[in-house]
Amino acid sequence: MAKETIKTAGTTVNPEVDNKPIFPKENYKFMLAGVIVVALGFLLMMGGSSSDPNSFKPEEVYSFRRITLAPIVIVLGLLVEVYAIMHRPKPKA
């Protein structure tokens, strides 16, 4: 099988040799932290089950943790993800 090269704006790129990651290692750490924060938000939103399906307890379903805290934590996790994608590390001197 012959090696293919791609010419782009005067530069030649060999797809088999160009294996650089899209983001630096630091960005992937931020991405992982954002995923963990989003997962924590969804875990905070879980619960509210009852042993009796005919009873409804609004204080469990509409608690501060599920209605206010969990969505705030999820949005913060998504903001961490946006930061991880947009962050450009400072060049080393």
N, CA and C atoms as an extended XYZ file, in Angstrom:
279
Properties=species:S:1:pos:R:3:atomname:S:1:resname:S:1:resid:I:1 pbc="F F F"
N         0.834       -1.167        0.000 N   MET     1
C         0.000        0.000        0.000 CA  MET     1
C         0.890        1.246        0.000 C   MET     1
N         0.627        2.137       -0.896 N   ALA     2
C         1.451        3.332       -1.046 CA  ALA     2
C         1.082        4.369        0.004 C   ALA     2
N         2.087        5.119        0.454 N   LYS     3
C         1.844        6.188        1.407 CA  LYS     3
C         1.241        7.379        0.678 C   LYS     3
N         0.215        7.953        1.281 N   GLU     4
C        -0.425        9.107        0.689 CA  GLU     4
C         0.017       10.367        1.427 C   GLU     4
N         0.247       11.414        0.679 N   THR     5
C         0.563       12.698        1.283 CA  THR     5
C        -0.505       13.692        0.869 C   THR     5
N        -0.766       14.627        1.727 N   ILE     6
C        -1.774       15.642        1.470 CA  ILE     6
C        -1.064       16.983        1.404 C   ILE     6
N        -1.295       17.726        0.320 N   LYS     7
C        -0.704       19.053        0.179 CA  LYS     7
C        -1.734       20.095        0.589 C   LYS     7
N        -1.341       20.928        1.540 N   THR     8
C        -2.228       21.976        2.029 CA  THR     8
C        -1.450       23.275        2.140 C   THR     8
N        -1.813       24.242        1.362 N   ALA     9
C        -1.231       25.591        1.405 CA  ALA     9
C         0.299       25.556        1.393 C   ALA     9
N         0.863       24.745        0.523 N   GLY    10
C         2.307       24.712        0.363 CA  GLY    10
C         3.027       23.778        1.316 C   GLY    10
N         2.341       23.157        2.257 N   THR    11
C         2.980       22.214        3.174 CA  THR    11
C         2.487       20.808        2.889 C   THR    11
N         3.346       19.863        3.084 N   THR    12
C         2.988       18.475        2.865 CA  THR    12
C         2.784       17.792        4.212 C   THR    12
N         1.650       17.142        4.365 N   VAL    13
C         1.314       16.469        5.615 CA  VAL    13
C         1.150       14.992        5.338 C   VAL    13
N         1.867       14.182        6.082 N   ASN    14
C         1.727       12.738        5.967 CA  ASN    14
C         0.819       12.287        7.111 C   ASN    14
N        -0.397       11.769        6.826 N   PRO    15
C        -1.325       11.436        7.901 CA  PRO    15
C        -0.824       10.342        8.834 C   PRO    15
N         0.086        9.498        8.391 N   GLU    16
C         0.591        8.428        9.240 CA  GLU    16
C         1.621        8.943       10.253 C   GLU    16
N         2.276       10.054        9.956 N   VAL    17
C         3.338       10.568       10.808 CA  VAL    17
C         2.805       11.613       11.784 C   VAL    17
N         1.801       12.369       11.408 N   ASP    18
C         1.279       13.461       12.227 CA  ASP    18
C         0.336       12.913       13.293 C   ASP    18
N         0.897       12.485       14.438 N   ASN    19
C         0.102       11.875       15.504 CA  ASN    19
C         0.000       12.757       16.733 C   ASN    19
N         0.163       14.062       16.588 N   LYS    20
C         0.081       14.957       17.732 CA  LYS    20
C        -1.347       14.982       18.261 C   LYS    20
N        -1.511       15.015       19.598 N   PRO    21
C        -2.868       15.149       20.141 CA  PRO    21
C        -3.437       16.527       19.830 C   PRO    21
N        -4.740       16.625       19.823 N   ILE    22
C        -5.393       17.889       19.496 CA  ILE    22
C        -5.142       18.930       20.585 C   ILE    22
N        -5.209       18.506       21.849 N   PHE    23
C        -5.025       19.414       22.978 CA  PHE    23
C        -3.800       18.996       23.771 C   PHE    23
N        -3.194       19.939       24.493 N   PRO    24
C        -2.105       19.570       25.408 CA  PRO    24
C        -2.648       18.748       26.585 C   PRO    24
N        -1.735       18.127       27.301 N   LYS    25
C        -2.104       17.250       28.415 CA  LYS    25
C        -2.888       18.005       29.493 C   LYS    25
N        -2.528       19.253       29.728 N   GLU    26
C        -3.208       20.065       30.742 CA  GLU    26
C        -4.699       20.219       30.419 C   GLU    26
N        -5.039       20.402       29.132 N   ASN    27
C        -6.426       20.559       28.732 CA  ASN    27
C        -7.228       19.284       28.993 C   ASN    27
N        -6.611       18.140       28.764 N   TYR    28
C        -7.314       16.879       29.011 CA  TYR    28
C        -7.597       16.701       30.496 C   TYR    28
N        -6.721       17.218       31.357 N   LYS    29
C        -6.962       17.149       32.802 CA  LYS    29
C        -8.179       18.001       33.164 C   LYS    29
N        -8.284       19.192       32.581 N   PHE    30
C        -9.452       20.036       32.815 CA  PHE    30
C       -10.721       19.366       32.288 C   PHE    30
N       -10.626       18.712       31.137 N   MET    31
C       -11.798       18.027       30.575 CA  MET    31
C       -12.273       16.912       31.496 C   MET    31
N       -11.343       16.149       32.029 N   LEU    32
C       -11.696       15.078       32.949 CA  LEU    32
C       -12.342       15.653       34.210 C   LEU    32
N       -11.813       16.760       34.713 N   ALA    33
C       -12.394       17.403       35.893 CA  ALA    33
C       -13.819       17.878       35.590 C   ALA    33
N       -14.041       18.418       34.396 N   GLY    34
C       -15.384       18.866       34.017 CA  GLY    34
C       -16.373       17.718       33.932 C   GLY    34
N       -15.946       16.596       33.388 N   VAL    35
C       -16.823       15.420       33.305 CA  VAL    35
C       -17.176       14.923       34.705 C   VAL    35
N       -16.206       14.942       35.605 N   ILE    36
C       -16.456       14.501       36.979 CA  ILE    36
C       -17.454       15.438       37.668 C   ILE    36
N       -17.328       16.740       37.455 N   VAL    37
C       -18.250       17.700       38.073 CA  VAL    37
C       -19.661       17.525       37.511 C   VAL    37
N       -19.793       17.313       36.198 N   VAL    38
C       -21.114       17.079       35.604 CA  VAL    38
C       -21.723       15.792       36.166 C   VAL    38
N       -20.931       14.731       36.270 N   ALA    39
C       -21.426       13.476       36.825 CA  ALA    39
C       -21.866       13.666       38.278 C   ALA    39
N       -21.126       14.461       39.045 N   LEU    40
C       -21.504       14.748       40.424 CA  LEU    40
C       -22.851       15.471       40.468 C   LEU    40
N       -23.074       16.385       39.544 N   GLY    41
C       -24.354       17.088       39.476 CA  GLY    41
C       -25.509       16.144       39.201 C   GLY    41
N       -25.300       15.190       38.296 N   PHE    42
C       -26.359       14.225       38.018 CA  PHE    42
C       -26.581       13.286       39.204 C   PHE    42
N       -25.518       12.958       39.920 N   LEU    43
C       -25.679       12.130       41.118 CA  LEU    43
C       -26.469       12.877       42.190 C   LEU    43
N       -26.249       14.185       42.304 N   LEU    44
C       -27.016       14.984       43.259 CA  LEU    44
C       -28.495       15.041       42.883 C   LEU    44
N       -28.799       14.937       41.608 N   MET    45
C       -30.175       15.022       41.145 CA  MET    45
C       -30.939       13.705       41.339 C   MET    45
N       -30.217       12.604       41.520 N   MET    46
C       -30.865       11.295       41.652 CA  MET    46
C       -31.607       11.173       42.977 C   MET    46
N       -32.460       10.154       43.032 N   GLY    47
C       -33.133        9.823       44.280 CA  GLY    47
C       -34.599       10.170       44.236 C   GLY    47
N       -35.204       10.170       45.414 N   GLY    48
C       -36.621       10.495       45.512 CA  GLY    48
C       -37.526        9.297       45.341 C   GLY    48
N       -36.955        8.094       45.370 N   SER    49
C       -37.796        6.907       45.205 CA  SER    49
C       -38.565        6.633       46.491 C   SER    49
N       -39.680        5.946       46.339 N   SER    50
C       -40.518        5.635       47.475 CA  SER    50
C       -40.873        4.159       47.446 C   SER    50
N       -41.041        3.569       48.615 N   SER    51
C       -41.419        2.159       48.664 CA  SER    51
C       -42.887        1.975       48.289 C   SER    51
N       -43.684        3.005       48.480 N   ASP    52
C       -45.101        2.947       48.135 CA  ASP    52
C       -45.348        3.772       46.875 C   ASP    52
N       -45.714        3.132       45.752 N   PRO    53
C       -45.908        3.891       44.507 CA  PRO    53
C       -47.132        4.795       44.529 C   PRO    53
N       -48.020        4.627       45.499 N   ASN    54
C       -49.223        5.458       45.568 CA  ASN    54
C       -49.016        6.728       46.394 C   ASN    54
N       -47.872        6.856       47.036 N   SER    55
C       -47.629        8.057       47.833 CA  SER    55
C       -46.650        8.976       47.115 C   SER    55
N       -46.860       10.261       47.281 N   PHE    56
C       -45.992       11.264       46.668 CA  PHE    56
C       -45.510       12.201       47.760 C   PHE    56
N       -44.206       12.337       47.885 N   LYS    57
C       -43.620       13.207       48.902 CA  LYS    57
C       -42.916       14.374       48.214 C   LYS    57
N       -43.596       15.511       48.095 N   PRO    58
C       -42.988       16.646       47.381 CA  PRO    58
C       -41.725       17.180       48.042 C   PRO    58
N       -41.584       17.018       49.355 N   GLU    59
C       -40.377       17.514       50.023 CA  GLU    59
C       -39.135       16.738       49.596 C   GLU    59
N       -39.305       15.484       49.143 N   GLU    60
C       -38.161       14.712       48.641 CA  GLU    60
C       -37.863       15.051       47.190 C   GLU    60
N       -38.895       15.154       46.380 N   VAL    61
C       -38.704       15.398       44.951 CA  VAL    61
C       -38.263       16.831       44.696 C   VAL    61
N       -38.874       17.785       45.384 N   TYR    62
C       -38.599       19.200       45.145 CA  TYR    62
C       -37.671       19.775       46.208 C   TYR    62
N       -36.660       19.044       46.567 N   SER    63
C       -35.721       19.521       47.582 CA  SER    63
C       -34.729       20.510       46.957 C   SER    63
N       -34.075       21.282       47.814 N   PHE    64
C       -33.067       22.248       47.360 CA  PHE    64
C       -31.957       21.559       46.571 C   PHE    64
N       -31.562       20.378       47.022 N   ARG    65
C       -30.462       19.653       46.373 CA  ARG    65
C       -30.803       19.303       44.931 C   ARG    65
N       -32.029       18.845       44.673 N   ARG    66
C       -32.408       18.397       43.322 CA  ARG    66
C       -32.817       19.544       42.401 C   ARG    66
N       -33.433       20.559       42.944 N   ILE    67
C       -33.978       21.633       42.113 CA  ILE    67
C       -32.979       22.770       41.896 C   ILE    67
N       -32.132       23.045       42.865 N   THR    68
C       -31.231       24.197       42.772 CA  THR    68
C       -29.772       23.792       42.677 C   THR    68
N       -29.306       23.002       43.624 N   LEU    69
C       -27.881       22.690       43.709 CA  LEU    69
C       -27.393       21.849       42.524 C   LEU    69
N       -28.112       20.787       42.185 N   ALA    70
C       -27.667       19.901       41.101 CA  ALA    70
C       -27.552       20.618       39.752 C   ALA    70
N       -28.547       21.407       39.322 N   PRO    71
C       -28.372       22.126       38.049 CA  PRO    71
C       -27.213       23.124       38.067 C   PRO    71
N       -26.970       23.765       39.211 N   ILE    72
C       -25.844       24.694       39.295 CA  ILE    72
C       -24.525       23.947       39.139 C   ILE    72
N       -24.411       22.785       39.776 N   VAL    73
C       -23.186       21.985       39.669 CA  VAL    73
C       -22.992       21.506       38.228 C   VAL    73
N       -24.063       21.107       37.556 N   ILE    74
C       -23.956       20.656       36.165 CA  ILE    74
C       -23.493       21.797       35.265 C   ILE    74
N       -24.054       22.977       35.441 N   VAL    75
C       -23.650       24.132       34.622 CA  VAL    75
C       -22.192       24.497       34.901 C   VAL    75
N       -21.770       24.420       36.154 N   LEU    76
C       -20.361       24.686       36.466 CA  LEU    76
C       -19.451       23.665       35.771 C   LEU    76
N       -19.856       22.405       35.739 N   GLY    77
C       -19.081       21.382       35.033 CA  GLY    77
C       -18.993       21.665       33.544 C   GLY    77
N       -20.090       22.139       32.961 N   LEU    78
C       -20.067       22.480       31.532 CA  LEU    78
C       -19.172       23.695       31.277 C   LEU    78
N       -19.152       24.634       32.200 N   LEU    79
C       -18.245       25.787       32.061 CA  LEU    79
C       -16.784       25.346       32.152 C   LEU    79
N       -16.501       24.376       33.004 N   VAL    80
C       -15.136       23.828       33.076 CA  VAL    80
C       -14.777       23.182       31.738 C   VAL    80
N       -15.732       22.494       31.112 N   GLU    81
C       -15.481       21.881       29.800 CA  GLU    81
C       -15.183       22.941       28.741 C   GLU    81
N       -15.934       24.020       28.747 N   VAL    82
C       -15.686       25.108       27.783 CA  VAL    82
C       -14.307       25.699       28.017 C   VAL    82
N       -13.944       25.905       29.274 N   TYR    83
C       -12.613       26.424       29.589 CA  TYR    83
C       -11.532       25.452       29.107 C   TYR    83
N       -11.758       24.157       29.299 N   ALA    84
C       -10.760       23.158       28.889 CA  ALA    84
C       -10.562       23.179       27.377 C   ALA    84
N       -11.608       23.425       26.644 N   ILE    85
C       -11.482       23.451       25.182 CA  ILE    85
C       -10.816       24.737       24.717 C   ILE    85
N       -11.167       25.872       25.344 N   MET    86
C       -10.670       27.170       24.885 CA  MET    86
C        -9.305       27.555       25.446 C   MET    86
N        -8.884       26.904       26.536 N   HIS    87
C        -7.638       27.273       27.205 CA  HIS    87
C        -6.428       26.969       26.314 C   HIS    87
N        -5.563       27.974       26.176 N   ARG    88
C        -4.323       27.788       25.438 CA  ARG    88
C        -3.174       27.962       26.410 C   ARG    88
N        -2.397       26.906       26.668 N   PRO    89
C        -1.319       27.027       27.649 CA  PRO    89
C        -0.268       28.039       27.209 C   PRO    89
N         0.386       28.649       28.200 N   LYS    90
C         1.431       29.618       27.912 CA  LYS    90
C         2.647       28.897       27.363 C   LYS    90
N         3.283       29.471       26.338 N   PRO    91
C         4.490       28.813       25.808 CA  PRO    91
C         5.635       28.844       26.816 C   PRO    91
N         6.403       27.784       26.833 N   LYS    92
C         7.535       27.700       27.768 CA  LYS    92
C         8.665       28.597       27.279 C   LYS    92
N         9.254       29.308       28.221 N   ALA    93
C        10.315       30.253       27.856 CA  ALA    93
C        11.639       29.572       27.646 C   ALA    93
